[in-house]
Amino acid sequence: MIKVLFFARLKDQIGQAELELENELAGKTVTQLQQLLIDQGMDALKDSSIRIALNQNFCAADSIVNIGDEVAFMPPVTGG
């Protein structure tokens, strides 16, 4: 399984904090995975400022997702 996490406003907009995806998606890039989720109606992921982490490390758009990986989508964080 591939575990997908959503943080902050993305969690609220998507309506869930996490989901598990089938292993058939292994071998895709994080960007391809993001597009697949958008195609499934998760329009909140269209925001170009979203950061993606793979196994708790920010990653490049062409990073490959493997079986057992954790992919996290998070909006930029601001503080004050």
C-alpha positions as CSV (number, residue, x, y, z in Angstrom):
1,M,0.0,0.0,0.0
2,I,1.0,3.6,-0.5
3,K,-0.1,6.0,2.3
4,V,-1.2,9.5,1.3
5,L,-1.5,12.2,4.0
6,F,-3.2,15.7,3.7
7,F,-2.3,18.5,6.1
8,A,-3.9,21.8,7.2
9,R,-6.5,23.3,4.8
10,L,-6.0,20.4,2.3
11,K,-7.3,18.0,4.9
12,D,-10.4,20.2,5.4
13,Q,-10.9,20.8,1.6
14,I,-10.5,17.1,0.7
15,G,-12.5,15.9,3.7
16,Q,-10.0,13.4,5.0
17,A,-6.6,13.3,6.6
18,E,-5.2,10.2,4.9
19,L,-6.0,7.5,2.4
20,E,-4.3,4.3,1.2
21,L,-3.7,3.6,-2.5
22,E,-3.1,0.3,-4.2
23,N,0.4,-0.9,-5.0
24,E,-0.3,-0.6,-8.8
25,L,0.6,3.1,-8.4
26,A,4.1,2.3,-7.4
27,G,6.6,3.5,-10.0
28,K,4.7,6.7,-10.7
29,T,6.2,10.1,-9.8
30,V,4.7,12.2,-7.0
31,T,3.5,14.6,-9.6
32,Q,1.7,11.8,-11.5
33,L,0.1,10.7,-8.2
34,Q,-1.0,14.3,-7.5
35,Q,-2.6,14.5,-11.0
36,L,-4.3,11.1,-10.5
37,L,-5.9,12.4,-7.2
38,I,-6.9,15.7,-8.9
39,D,-8.6,13.6,-11.7
40,Q,-10.5,11.8,-8.9
41,G,-12.0,15.1,-7.8
42,M,-9.5,16.4,-5.2
43,D,-9.3,19.8,-6.8
44,A,-7.6,21.3,-3.7
45,L,-4.4,19.6,-5.0
46,K,-4.3,21.9,-8.1
47,D,-2.7,24.7,-6.0
48,S,0.9,25.1,-7.4
49,S,2.2,26.2,-4.0
50,I,1.6,22.8,-2.4
51,R,4.7,21.0,-1.1
52,I,5.1,17.3,-1.4
53,A,7.0,15.1,1.0
54,L,8.0,11.5,0.3
55,N,8.7,9.5,3.4
56,Q,8.9,12.6,5.6
57,N,11.3,14.5,3.3
58,F,10.4,17.2,0.9
59,C,11.1,15.8,-2.6
60,A,11.4,16.8,-6.2
61,A,8.4,16.6,-8.6
62,D,10.0,13.6,-10.4
63,S,10.6,11.5,-7.3
64,I,9.3,7.9,-7.7
65,V,6.7,6.5,-5.3
66,N,7.4,2.9,-4.2
67,I,5.3,0.3,-2.3
68,G,5.2,1.1,1.4
69,D,6.0,4.8,0.8
70,E,4.2,7.7,2.5
71,V,3.4,10.7,0.4
72,A,2.3,13.9,2.1
73,F,0.7,17.0,0.6
74,M,0.8,20.2,2.5
75,P,0.2,23.9,1.8
76,P,2.9,26.4,2.5
77,V,3.0,27.4,6.2
78,T,3.1,31.0,7.3
79,G,3.8,32.2,10.8
80,G,3.7,35.4,12.6
